[in-house]
Amino acid sequence: MLEKMAEFFDNRIDGYEEHMLTCIESAEVFYPFTAQCLPMAPGAMVLDLGCGTGLELEYYFQQNPTAKVTGIDLAPGMLQALKKKFPEKELDLIQGSYFDVELGQEVYDAVVSVESLHHFTGEEKLSLYEKVGAALKPGGAFVLTDYFSLSDEEEIFHRQELLRLKKEQGIRDEEFYHYDTPLTVEHETEILRKAGFTKVEVLKNWGATYCVRSIK
């Protein structure tokens, strides 16, 4: 049975971090790697899309303790856990969809997203990535760590399965439901370039999980 995105994560908050770190291959490596890709200047402004409980932020704050982070997430329980984890840090936490929240113009030194964007279509991501580009300062970076389909056929299958399940369960609204529909990394990079990023590069991968950095 499909669950709405926020409810899915809040219903699993007690075991969320353990699951992410022990059940996802190489998570213990790609979270700190992602943190190392973020700006180390004192007071750096960073936006975290789908921040969850801030797993990569644990490593980032160790390296840049004065960073100022804005986190956006659909799940209120996740944001509460994040705030509790870092009571001394300068956090601006927003409950909502990063597709709907205004991100501003040239506000952030970097934008990061880890294991969140594999739920959405290329069309949905294009409009978001255009907003992300506008929100970055000149030369700023969007660091995306996520898992991807390994073939066009796999990508198409996931999307068709989601549509089948929604039809089967009589779901007609446009809300986000938890079901993984990852693009291929090739399609992801095409969308990032289409959104206006001047340089898109794969920094590293761990099986189907890739870290992609896009420069404004």
N, C-alpha and C positions, 0 to 999 in steps of 0.2 A: 504494500500500500504506500503510495507516494505521500510524503509529508511536506508541508510548507517549510521553506528553507529555515526561517528563524526557529520554528518549533523543533525541527529536526536537531539542530545544534544545541538548543537549550535543554532538550530532553536528554541529552547525552553529556552534559557538561561535567558531571562528576568523573567520568573516565576519559574525557576528551584528550587531555595532554598525553596520558599514558598510551592511548590508542595511536595518536599521531606519531609519537616518538618510537613506538615499538612495533607497530603493524605496517608502517609505510617504509618501504625499502630505502635505506640511506638517509632517512630523516635526520639522524644524529649528525650527518655530515652537511646536508644541504641547508639546514637552518643557520649554522654558523657561517657557512660560505656566503649565504645571502647577506648576512649582517656585515661581512667584510667588504661587500660591494657598495655599502652606503657611505655617505660623506662623513668624514671624521673631523671636520672643522667644528670648533666649539659653537654651540648654539644652532647647529644645522637644523633646518626646517624639513621634516619628513612627513609624508602622507602615507598611511598604511591602509590599503583597500582590502576589506575583509579581514580585519586585524585579529579576530578571534581573541584568544587569551595572550597573544603577543609572544609566541614562541621564539621567533627570530629577534624580537626586541630584547629578550633576556641577554643574548650575545651582543647585540648592538649597544645597549646601555653600558655594558662592561667596557667597551672600547670608546664610547663617546657618551659619558654620563650627563653632559649638558644638552644633548640633543632635545629638540622640541618636536613631539610627535602628535599628529592628528590621526585618529583612528576611526574608521567607519565600518560598522557591522550591523547586519539585520537583527542579530540576536542580543537582547538586553542582558541575558545572563552572562554571555561572553564578555561584554563590556564591563560588567560589574566585577568579574573575576580579574580582568586586566587592570582595572583601577585599584583593586585590592592588592594586586601583586607589586605594583610600582607606586606606592603612596607618596614617595618623595619626588617623583618625576613630573615634568611639565607635560601633561597629557590633555588633549582636547578630544573627547570621545563623543561621537555622533552616532545615534541609533537611526538607521535608515538604509536605503539602497544607494550604493555609490553611483548608480545610474541617474538618480534623482537629485542627490545633494549637489549644491553649487560648490565648485572647487576653487573658484577665483582665478585671477590672472597673475601669472609670474610670482607665485607665493612660495613655492617649495624648491628646495635644493635637490630633492629626490622624492620619487614615489615608489612604493614597494608593494608587492602583492605575492603572497605565498599560499599555494594550495587553495585558491578561491575561485579563480576565473574559468576553471574547466567545466563550469555549469552552464555556460552561455554560448549563444551563437556568434558567428562572425559579424553579423549585422549589428547585434547588440554591442559587441566589443568595439566596433569601429567608432560609434558615437561616443563611447566612454573614453577611448584612447585619444580622440580629438580633444576632449575635455582635459584629460591628463596632460597632454602636450601644452595646452594653453595655461595650465596651472603651474607648470615647471618654469623656473627661471631659465634664462638663456644658458645653454650648455648643461642643464640639469638632466638627470637620468631617471628612466623608469626601469626598475629592476623587477622582473617577473620570474618567479620560480614556481613551476607547476608541472603537472604531468600531462602528456600529450598522447593522442592516438598514433599508432605506428604505421598506419596506412590510411588511404582515402576510404577504403572499404570499412575499416573499423570506425572511422569518424561518422560515416553515413549510418552505420548500424546503430550506434549509440543514439543519434538524433531520432531515428525512426522508432526505436524502442521507447523513448520518452513520449513521443506523440501517440504511440499505440497504448501505452499505459494510461495516459491522460484520457484518451477516448474510452478505454475499457472501464475506467473509474468514474466516468461522467464529469471530468474536470474541464470546465469551459472558461474559467477566469484566466487572466493574464498574470497572476501572481507567480512568483518563483517557487518551484518545487525542487526538492533535493533529488537530483539524478545526474550522474556524471555524463557529460557530453563533450569530451575534450576534442579540440581540433588537432590536426597534425601540426608539428612545429613549423613546417613550411607555410601552411595557411596562416598560422599565427603571425609569422614574420611579415607575410604579405600585407596583412591588415595593419600592422604597426607602421609599415612604410607608407601605406595608403593614408594613414592618419596624420602623416607629416613628419615622422621622426627621420632625422637625417642619416642616422647610423643605427643599424640593428644587428646585434651580434650574439651568437650563442657562446656563453663563457665556459660552460661545463655541462655535462649531463651525467646522470646516474640512471642507467636504463632508460625508462620512458619519462623520467623527470629531468627537465632542462632549466637552466638559469639563463634567461635572455635579457640582455641590457640594451635599451634603446635610448639614444641621445637626442635631445631636442635640437 
